[in-house]
Amino acid sequence: MSGDGEWDDCDEGRSFDQPKFDATENSVQDNDTNGFDNYQSNNGFGDNDYQSNDNGGYGGGDGGYGGGGRGGRGGRGGGRGRGRGRGGRDGGGGYGGGGYGDRNGDGGRPAYSGNSDPSMDQVKTDKPRELYIPPLPTEDESLIFGSGISSGINFDKFEEIQVRVSGENPPAHVENFERSGLREEVMTNVRKSSYTKPTPIQRYAIPIILNGRDLMACAQTGSGKTAAFMLPMIHHLLDKEDSLELRTRNPYIVIVAPTRELAIQIHDEGRKFAHGTKLKVCVSYGGTAVQHQLQLMRGGCHVLVATPGRLLDFIDRGYVTFENVNFVVLDEADRMLDMGFLPSIEKVMGHPTMPEKQQRQTLMFSATFPAEIQELAGKFLHNYICVFVGIVGGACADVEQTIHLVEKFKKRKKLEEILNGGNPKGTLVFVETKRNADYLASLMSETQFPTTSIHGDRLQREREMALDDFKSGRMDVLIATSVAARGLDIKNVNHVVNYDLPKNIDDYVHRIGRTGRVGNKGRATSFYDPEADRAMASDLVKILTQAGQSVPDFLKDAGGSGSYMGSSQFGGKDIRDSYGSRVDAQPVALEPEEEWE
């Protein structure tokens, strides 16, 4: 990957006694610790009442980040304010002052003048700093329960998917939510979410987790993995509700995700399933004000969803310990255990306050689980059960895949042709570099296609705004780097375009999995450049064949029969192979059941 590559986490740039990442793979890092010694909050963050008395601001003194204290970020939109006052995102004073809410505000950014603690100043970057405070999570039930993707017309095809289960004495799967054993408080939220029957991964994972077992679960993208682990964990905490510390900052459940956007999404799902209970679900990720996140956690944090960098920062500074932990979840576990994130995960799992693996439940979920990742995962799991749903790492059959032969300098014209040829709304375009994401978004916006972009160099506020614009339909097209490829559940992604193909087939599977979710039909179009993508040809042939899709002749000529994942319909097996495995066909429903709405 070129120097324009990125790590999705982009959290704090502190040293955590781990190997330094290759600069070509980690060209962007935030340092959210800068300037926090001046922070003082006068009240809670409810109802946009944030106030700050300090004049130090970001960078110190009146010269700070845009001038003035943290209450008056005038510099982003012009003006110098020292604001202390109410304001919110779009107000004239307070934290929102000086055009914070203005998408087009572009005032000057004085140079960073250092932290009062020199040990914090370990990262030098030209990336602009922003002390971002995201909006408070909604309490509107219609929004809390209306954010998920409705099941599509192919949802009942999940009945035909086979499941391989391996491990010692796995519990029987459940066929419906009503007989799952989940508490009534949880079931109430399941019904409010319009879930009427579980997906295959939910049928198997829920009883395994309820029975206290560790789990390695592999299922195609868009198959309901988040609910599969969140529902039984919330049930477990509610079972011991009387013994929970209500205002603890030390979580009972820790969920680690590789990207900020995925962490936010899991947090929203957790709040949905814990709605109406005493459980508090919090989220921590880079690019946002540390003190804001801590302020929210002071009200109680039973479930913590976090990216690795911010989680390490919190435990390193003693803000969080793991002494209460009952569950650890690694979502997108293949990414979490690759050579980039592995040192961070080892530090989390090996922290002195973390219970031994025999005293906690560890759950790992992903759409791909290569053998080498299973080897690494085994270090953190205890007597675990493996569940492989359908073709492990396979592409969803509900996604219609098309591969075009397109040379590098003809891609832009081809993209315009495709967008002009149908409804462009809900098109997610993946490119290799951050530079190209912005360039392409700018060009597309000059045509008739409202377009935005998301990548690791954008400020966290901008990343969240871009996603919101795309989800709401204000923007038809989202140009993205790999930051959006993992786990994101975005409504109405009708079409995924691989403008630049990724360098490995697992990333291809994750990318096209943004469409065709929960039984909905989707489209994926990829531009195959024979000069750059020849190494992917054989694996693309295999993926297309497994999904029952036509294979273009130019791919057959370049790639032969393919090598990806062997001949197994599951594409893999439990590498322990000690207890054998059981293959279960899903039972056919006796009568039609209502689909998810």
C-alpha distance (Angstrom), angle and dihedral (degrees) to the residues before:
residue distance angle dihedral
M1 . . .
S2 3.76 . .
G3 3.76 125.8 .
D4 3.77 86.8 -91.4
G5 3.79 89.9 71.2
E6 3.76 121.5 111.0
W7 3.75 145.4 -156.3
D8 3.79 109.0 -126.7
D9 3.80 94.6 -139.0
C10 3.82 96.9 58.9
D11 3.79 90.7 175.8
E12 3.77 129.6 152.7
G13 3.77 116.8 -27.3
R14 3.80 95.9 -134.3
S15 3.75 127.2 131.5
F16 3.80 114.0 -108.6
D17 3.81 100.1 -179.7
Q18 3.76 90.9 -94.4
P19 3.81 132.6 119.0
K20 3.76 113.4 -75.8
F21 3.77 112.1 -109.6
D22 3.79 118.5 -116.4
A23 3.78 107.4 -91.1
T24 3.79 90.8 -131.2
E25 3.79 89.1 61.2
N26 3.77 98.0 39.0
S27 3.74 107.4 39.6
V28 3.79 94.2 141.9
Q29 3.77 125.5 57.9
D30 3.76 131.7 160.5
N31 3.78 123.6 -147.4
D32 3.75 105.8 -155.9
T33 3.79 92.8 172.6
N34 3.80 95.4 73.7
G35 3.78 114.8 115.7
F36 3.78 98.6 -2.4
D37 3.81 94.1 127.1
N38 3.80 89.0 79.8
Y39 3.80 94.4 54.4
Q40 3.79 118.3 119.5
S41 3.77 124.2 163.8
N42 3.80 121.7 -158.9
N43 3.78 97.2 -164.5
G44 3.78 145.1 -7.9
F45 3.74 124.7 -61.5
G46 3.79 96.3 -112.8
D47 3.77 121.6 131.5
N48 3.80 95.4 0.1
D49 3.80 91.9 -64.7
Y50 3.77 94.9 138.4
Q51 3.81 112.6 145.0
S52 3.75 133.5 174.1
N53 3.80 129.8 -169.2
D54 3.76 99.1 -170.3
N55 3.78 120.7 109.0
G56 3.78 92.7 -164.9
G57 3.76 96.1 83.5
Y58 3.74 123.0 164.5
G59 3.76 105.7 -22.3
G60 3.78 97.5 8.8
G61 3.78 135.4 -88.6
D62 3.76 125.7 17.9
G63 3.75 90.2 -45.5
G64 3.87 92.8 64.8
Y65 3.76 124.6 123.6
G66 3.76 101.7 -37.7
G67 3.79 91.5 -17.4
G68 3.75 132.7 -74.8
G69 3.75 131.1 40.2
R70 3.73 128.9 -43.4
G71 3.79 87.6 -89.0
G72 3.81 93.4 66.8
R73 3.79 114.1 40.6
G74 3.75 91.1 177.9
G75 3.76 97.0 154.3
R76 3.79 97.6 75.6
G77 3.75 93.1 64.7
G78 3.77 100.8 18.7
G79 3.76 128.8 -85.9
R80 3.74 129.4 82.8
G81 3.81 106.3 -120.7
R82 3.79 125.3 171.5
G83 3.77 88.0 -156.5
R84 3.72 126.0 -175.9
G85 3.72 107.7 172.0
R86 3.73 148.1 85.6
G87 3.70 117.7 -63.9
G88 3.78 123.4 123.6
R89 3.78 123.7 -162.3
D90 3.77 99.6 -33.9
G91 3.81 102.7 22.4
G92 3.75 126.3 119.0
G93 3.79 95.8 -122.4
G94 3.76 138.2 28.7
Y95 3.75 121.9 39.3
G96 3.76 91.8 -28.3
G97 3.82 93.5 54.2
G98 3.76 125.2 125.4
G99 3.77 97.9 29.6
Y100 3.80 102.4 -50.4
G101 3.79 87.4 147.0
D102 3.80 92.8 48.1
R103 3.79 110.7 100.7
N104 3.78 90.2 -157.3
G105 3.78 99.7 46.6
D106 3.77 109.5 122.9
G107 3.77 109.6 166.3
G108 3.75 122.6 160.6
R109 3.78 124.0 -69.8
P110 3.82 112.1 -144.9
A111 3.75 115.0 -146.4
Y112 3.78 118.6 -85.3
S113 3.81 107.6 -96.3
G114 3.76 100.3 -162.2
N115 3.77 142.0 -100.2
S116 3.76 125.5 -81.9
D117 3.80 86.3 -121.9
P118 3.83 106.8 60.4
S119 3.80 90.8 -161.5
M120 3.79 88.5 70.3
D121 3.80 93.0 58.2
Q122 3.78 98.4 82.7
V123 3.78 101.5 121.7
K124 3.77 125.2 68.6
T125 3.78 114.1 -167.8
D126 3.78 138.6 151.5
K127 3.78 89.5 -138.3
P128 3.82 109.3 120.0
R129 3.78 116.1 -110.8
E130 3.76 123.1 -129.8
L131 3.76 128.1 178.2
Y132 3.78 93.8 -143.5
I133 3.80 123.1 -168.0
P134 3.81 110.1 -171.1
P135 3.80 122.0 -144.4
L136 3.79 115.6 -85.4
P137 3.82 114.9 -97.5
T138 3.77 113.7 -93.3
E139 3.80 122.7 -103.1
D140 3.80 92.1 -162.9
E141 3.82 106.7 118.4
S142 3.79 92.6 -152.4
L143 3.81 89.2 59.3
I144 3.80 95.9 39.7
F145 3.79 92.9 53.7
G146 3.78 98.3 30.5
S147 3.80 99.4 60.9
G148 3.80 99.1 84.5
I149 3.78 129.4 92.1
S150 3.80 115.7 -98.0
S151 3.78 117.0 -127.1
G152 3.77 116.0 -99.5
I153 3.77 134.9 -134.7
N154 3.82 90.9 -87.2
F155 3.81 94.8 56.2
D156 3.82 92.1 107.1
K157 3.81 89.4 60.3
F158 3.82 85.7 75.7
E159 3.83 84.2 76.1
E160 3.80 89.3 69.4
I161 3.80 96.9 51.4
Q162 3.77 115.9 109.7
V163 3.79 121.5 -136.4
R164 3.79 127.9 -153.2
V165 3.80 116.0 -151.9
S166 3.80 123.6 -173.0
G167 3.76 134.9 172.3
E168 3.76 138.0 74.1
N169 3.84 116.3 -41.6
P170 3.81 99.9 -25.1
P171 3.81 114.0 -161.4
A172 3.79 120.1 -113.9
H173 3.77 117.8 -90.4
V174 3.80 122.7 -113.4
E175 3.78 124.9 -121.9
N176 3.80 100.0 -154.3
F177 3.78 140.8 13.9
E178 3.80 93.9 -113.2
R179 3.81 91.6 64.2
S180 3.79 95.8 39.1
G181 3.80 94.9 96.0
L182 3.80 93.5 -120.9
R183 3.81 116.1 151.8
E184 3.78 119.0 -100.5
E185 3.84 92.4 -112.2
V186 3.79 88.7 58.3
M187 3.80 93.4 42.8
T188 3.81 89.8 52.5
N189 3.80 89.1 59.4
V190 3.81 91.7 43.9
R191 3.81 88.7 57.0
K192 3.82 92.4 45.2
S193 3.81 86.8 54.1
S194 3.84 88.1 55.2
Y195 3.79 92.1 -121.2
T196 3.80 106.4 154.4
K197 3.78 102.8 166.6
P198 3.79 132.5 15.9
T199 3.78 125.2 -111.5
P200 3.83 117.4 -121.3
I201 3.81 94.2 -94.7
Q202 3.81 90.1 49.9
R203 3.82 92.1 49.6
Y204 3.78 90.9 57.7
A205 3.80 104.7 29.8
I206 3.81 97.4 50.5
P207 3.85 96.5 60.5
I208 3.81 92.0 39.7
I209 3.81 91.6 55.0
L210 3.81 93.1 41.1
N211 3.82 87.6 54.8
G212 3.79 91.5 56.8
R213 3.80 98.1 -109.4
D214 3.78 129.9 142.3
L215 3.79 114.1 -117.4
M216 3.79 141.2 -154.5
A217 3.80 106.0 -168.8
C218 3.77 127.2 -175.6
A219 3.80 121.4 -176.2
Q220 3.77 135.9 148.3
T221 3.76 119.5 -86.6
G222 3.78 116.3 -84.7
S223 3.81 94.2 28.5
G224 3.80 100.7 119.6
K225 3.81 101.5 -95.7
T226 3.83 95.6 150.3
A227 3.81 93.5 57.8
A228 3.81 89.0 43.5
F229 3.81 91.7 66.7
M230 3.80 101.2 25.0
L231 3.82 98.1 56.5
P232 3.83 98.7 55.3
M233 3.82 93.3 41.0
I234 3.80 92.4 53.6
H235 3.81 88.5 46.7
H236 3.82 88.9 54.0
L237 3.82 93.9 51.7
L238 3.79 92.2 47.3
D239 3.81 88.8 52.2
K240 3.81 88.0 61.7
E241 3.80 96.3 33.4
D242 3.81 94.1 128.3
S243 3.81 91.0 60.9
L244 3.82 96.8 45.7
E245 3.80 120.6 109.5
L246 3.78 101.3 -122.2
R247 3.82 97.6 -154.6
T248 3.78 99.0 32.7
R249 3.79 120.3 139.8
N250 3.81 90.5 -160.4
P251 3.81 107.9 87.6
Y252 3.79 128.9 -134.1
I253 3.79 91.1 -154.7
V254 3.82 124.3 40.2
I255 3.80 118.6 -169.7
V256 3.81 117.5 -174.0
A257 3.82 121.2 -162.2
P258 3.82 129.2 179.5
T259 3.81 98.5 -130.3
R260 3.77 135.8 45.5
E261 3.78 92.3 -130.0
L262 3.80 92.4 53.5
A263 3.81 91.0 47.3
I264 3.82 90.3 54.1
Q265 3.79 90.7 49.0
I266 3.83 93.9 49.9
H267 3.81 89.1 47.5
D268 3.80 90.1 54.5
E269 3.81 90.7 50.2
G270 3.80 90.9 48.7
R271 3.80 92.0 51.6
K272 3.79 89.2 49.9
F273 3.80 95.0 54.2
A274 3.84 93.2 41.2
H275 3.80 92.8 47.3
G276 3.79 114.2 133.7
T277 3.82 93.9 18.7
K278 3.80 132.0 97.6
L279 3.79 91.8 -108.2
K280 3.82 117.0 116.6
V281 3.80 119.1 -150.4
C282 3.83 117.2 -161.9
V283 3.79 135.0 -178.0
S284 3.81 130.8 -152.0
Y285 3.78 126.0 -172.9
G286 3.78 140.5 146.4
G287 3.77 126.3 -85.6
T288 3.81 92.9 47.5
A289 3.80 133.2 91.3
V290 3.80 110.9 -82.1
Q291 3.78 93.0 -149.9
H292 3.78 92.2 53.4
Q293 3.80 90.8 54.8
L294 3.81 91.5 46.3
Q295 3.81 90.6 49.5
L296 3.80 90.1 56.7
M297 3.80 91.4 46.1
R298 3.80 91.5 53.7
G299 3.79 87.4 70.8
G300 3.79 88.9 62.1
C301 3.80 134.8 -65.4
H302 3.78 116.9 -156.5
V303 3.80 94.9 153.2
L304 3.81 120.0 35.9
V305 3.79 121.1 -169.1
A306 3.80 111.7 -170.2
T307 3.77 147.2 159.4
P308 3.82 114.9 -119.2
G309 3.81 98.3 -109.1
R310 3.79 96.7 51.0
L311 3.83 92.0 42.2
L312 3.81 90.6 52.9
D313 3.79 90.2 47.9
F314 3.80 91.4 52.7
I315 3.80 95.0 49.2
D316 3.81 92.2 41.1
R317 3.81 90.5 56.5
G318 3.80 93.3 42.5
Y319 3.79 95.5 -113.5
V320 3.81 92.0 124.7
T321 3.80 134.5 26.2
F322 3.79 130.1 -173.6
E323 3.80 98.2 -135.4
N324 3.83 92.0 116.0
V325 3.80 96.7 44.4
N326 3.80 117.6 135.0
F327 3.81 97.8 160.8
V328 3.80 136.5 30.7
V329 3.81 117.5 -170.3
L330 3.79 126.4 -170.2
D331 3.79 108.9 -163.7
E332 3.80 116.2 -162.7
A333 3.79 83.3 17.0
D334 3.79 95.4 -179.9
R335 3.81 88.6 62.7
M336 3.80 92.7 42.6
L337 3.80 91.8 54.5
D338 3.78 99.5 44.8
M339 3.78 119.5 107.4
G340 3.80 93.3 -88.4
F341 3.79 99.9 57.7
L342 3.81 100.4 23.2
P343 3.85 95.9 92.3
S344 3.80 89.8 52.7
I345 3.80 92.9 48.9
E346 3.80 91.3 47.1
K347 3.79 89.8 53.1
V348 3.81 92.1 49.6
M349 3.81 93.9 46.7
G350 3.79 92.5 43.7
H351 3.80 96.7 47.1
P352 3.83 112.1 131.5
T353 3.81 91.7 -120.3
M354 3.82 94.7 49.0
P355 3.83 112.2 103.9
E356 3.80 115.6 -118.6
K357 3.79 114.1 -94.8
Q358 3.81 89.9 -104.7
Q359 3.83 89.4 59.3
R360 3.81 98.0 48.5
Q361 3.79 137.9 44.1
T362 3.78 116.0 -114.1
L363 3.79 119.5 -162.4
M364 3.81 126.7 -173.0
F365 3.79 123.9 -170.1
S366 3.78 131.4 -179.4
A367 3.79 144.2 137.6
T368 3.81 90.6 -121.9
F369 3.80 129.8 38.5
P370 3.83 112.2 176.5
A371 3.81 117.6 -166.6
E372 3.81 93.4 -107.2
I373 3.81 90.8 54.4
Q374 3.80 90.2 49.2
E375 3.81 87.9 54.8
L376 3.80 91.0 54.6
A377 3.80 93.1 43.0
G378 3.79 91.7 55.1
K379 3.81 89.9 69.8
F380 3.79 90.9 66.1
L381 3.82 100.6 37.7
H382 3.81 129.9 81.4
N383 3.82 121.9 -149.6
Y384 3.76 88.8 -31.8
I385 3.78 133.2 -174.4
C386 3.80 121.6 -130.6
V387 3.79 120.3 -144.6
F388 3.80 118.0 -171.7
V389 3.80 114.3 -175.1
G390 3.78 117.8 -158.6
I391 3.77 115.8 -45.6
V392 3.78 106.3 -2.6
G393 3.77 108.4 -129.8
G394 3.76 89.9 2.2
A395 3.77 123.7 139.7
C396 3.77 118.3 -105.7
A397 3.80 111.6 -95.7
D398 3.82 88.7 -141.6
V399 3.81 89.1 70.4
E400 3.79 115.7 86.0
Q401 3.81 104.6 -142.6
T402 3.80 122.7 -155.1
I403 3.81 125.1 179.9
H404 3.81 120.1 -161.7
L405 3.79 125.2 -166.3
V406 3.82 101.6 -126.3
E407 3.79 127.2 162.6
K408 3.80 117.8 -135.6
F409 3.79 99.6 -100.4
K410 3.80 94.5 44.2
K411 3.81 95.9 57.5
R412 3.80 97.4 92.5
K413 3.78 93.0 53.6
K414 3.82 90.1 47.3
L415 3.81 91.5 51.3
E416 3.81 91.6 51.4
E417 3.80 89.2 48.7
I418 3.82 91.5 52.8
L419 3.81 93.8 46.2
N420 3.80 91.0 47.9
G421 3.79 91.1 48.5
G422 3.80 96.4 64.2
N423 3.77 145.7 -4.1
P424 3.83 105.8 -42.5
K425 3.82 93.9 -165.3
G426 3.78 112.6 118.9
T427 3.81 96.8 17.8
L428 3.80 116.0 152.8
V429 3.81 113.4 -164.7
F430 3.81 121.3 -164.9
V431 3.80 121.0 -153.7
E432 3.77 131.1 177.2
T433 3.80 101.1 -125.5
K434 3.78 137.1 45.1
R435 3.79 90.6 -134.2
N436 3.78 91.8 57.1
A437 3.82 91.9 46.4
D438 3.81 91.7 60.6
Y439 3.80 93.7 39.3
L440 3.79 93.9 50.4
A441 3.81 93.0 44.2
S442 3.80 89.6 52.8
L443 3.80 92.6 49.8
M444 3.79 94.2 46.4
S445 3.81 91.2 49.2
E446 3.79 89.2 57.0
T447 3.80 88.4 61.0
Q448 3.80 124.1 55.3
F449 3.82 94.7 -74.7
P450 3.84 117.5 95.5
T451 3.81 101.7 -140.0
T452 3.80 138.3 178.4
S453 3.80 134.4 177.2
I454 3.78 139.9 -137.9
H455 3.80 129.1 -162.9
G456 3.78 141.8 134.1
D457 3.81 96.2 -85.5
R458 3.78 93.3 60.7
L459 3.79 117.4 95.5
Q460 3.78 114.1 -103.0
R461 3.80 90.8 -111.4
E462 3.80 89.1 53.9
R463 3.80 92.8 47.4
E464 3.79 92.2 52.6
M465 3.80 91.4 44.0
A466 3.82 91.8 51.4
L467 3.80 91.9 51.0
D468 3.79 91.3 46.9
D469 3.81 91.8 49.6
F470 3.80 90.5 51.3
K471 3.81 95.8 43.6
S472 3.80 92.4 48.2
G473 3.81 93.4 48.6
R474 3.80 95.4 -116.1
M475 3.79 85.8 120.9
D476 3.81 120.4 41.3
V477 3.79 96.7 -161.6
L478 3.80 132.8 40.5
I479 3.81 118.3 -163.8
A480 3.79 109.7 -157.3
T481 3.76 144.5 173.7
S482 3.79 121.4 -147.6
V483 3.83 90.5 -66.1
A484 3.82 88.0 88.6
A485 3.80 98.6 39.9
R486 3.79 99.3 84.4
G487 3.76 125.2 79.3
L488 3.80 99.4 -41.5
D489 3.80 112.5 151.1
I490 3.80 103.5 -155.3
K491 3.77 118.7 173.2
N492 3.78 117.8 -123.2
V493 3.80 100.7 12.2
N494 3.78 93.8 158.4
H495 3.77 99.2 169.4
V496 3.81 135.1 25.5
V497 3.80 117.3 -162.7
N498 3.79 121.2 -165.5
Y499 3.80 96.7 -154.1
D500 3.80 85.2 172.1
L501 3.79 116.0 24.3
P502 3.81 115.0 -130.2
K503 3.80 120.7 -113.5
N504 3.81 96.5 -112.9
I505 3.78 135.0 39.3
D506 3.81 95.4 -123.4
D507 3.81 89.9 63.3
Y508 3.80 88.8 48.6
V509 3.81 89.9 55.4
H510 3.81 91.8 49.0
R511 3.80 92.6 48.0
I512 3.78 98.5 50.6
G513 3.80 88.4 42.7
R514 3.81 88.9 75.2
T515 3.81 86.1 82.5
G516 3.80 131.1 45.5
R517 3.81 92.8 42.4
V518 3.82 127.5 167.7
G519 3.80 93.9 1.7
N520 3.81 96.5 -44.6
K521 3.78 119.7 133.1
G522 3.80 117.5 -113.5
R523 3.80 142.5 174.9
A524 3.79 130.6 -131.9
T525 3.79 123.1 -172.8
S526 3.80 122.5 -174.2
F527 3.79 131.8 -168.7
Y528 3.80 110.1 -139.3
D529 3.80 112.9 -157.6
P530 3.83 107.7 -165.1
E531 3.79 91.0 -152.1
A532 3.82 96.4 53.0
D533 3.80 106.3 23.4
R534 3.81 106.5 44.7
A535 3.82 91.3 110.3
M536 3.82 89.2 61.6
A537 3.80 96.0 51.6
S538 3.81 100.0 91.9
D539 3.79 93.7 46.2
L540 3.80 91.5 47.9
V541 3.80 88.9 53.1
K542 3.80 89.9 53.0
I543 3.81 94.6 47.0
L544 3.81 92.7 48.4
T545 3.80 91.8 47.4
Q546 3.81 93.5 49.2
A547 3.81 90.9 50.4
G548 3.81 91.6 50.1
Q549 3.81 93.8 -113.7
S550 3.78 129.5 141.0
V551 3.81 116.9 -96.6
P552 3.82 116.8 -141.8
D553 3.80 116.4 -126.5
F554 3.81 93.8 -120.5
L555 3.82 89.3 60.7
K556 3.79 92.7 47.8
D557 3.79 90.1 50.5
A558 3.81 92.2 48.7
G559 3.79 99.9 38.9
G560 3.77 111.3 25.4
S561 3.79 116.1 -154.4
G562 3.79 97.1 -24.6
S563 3.77 132.8 -117.3
Y564 3.78 105.2 -137.2
M565 3.80 117.5 132.5
G566 3.79 100.1 -21.9
S567 3.78 124.8 -105.8
S568 3.80 101.5 -54.6
Q569 3.78 116.3 116.4
F570 3.81 84.9 -134.1
G571 3.79 93.7 47.1
G572 3.78 92.0 -137.4
K573 3.77 146.8 20.2
D574 3.76 141.7 -144.5
I575 3.81 102.2 -71.6
R576 3.82 90.8 -147.2
D577 3.82 90.1 64.5
S578 3.80 87.8 178.4
Y579 3.76 101.5 125.9
G580 3.77 98.8 29.0
S581 3.75 121.3 -124.8
R582 3.75 139.6 -93.6
V583 3.78 122.7 -139.1
D584 3.79 113.4 -152.6
A585 3.77 124.4 -166.8
Q586 3.76 111.5 -148.0
P587 3.83 111.4 -108.9
V588 3.77 115.8 -112.6
A589 3.80 111.7 -111.6
L590 3.80 112.4 -107.1
E591 3.78 92.6 -141.3
P592 3.80 135.3 11.3
E593 3.77 114.1 -81.9
E594 3.76 128.4 -156.8
E595 3.78 114.5 -96.2
W596 3.78 124.6 -126.7
E597 3.77 109.3 -84.2
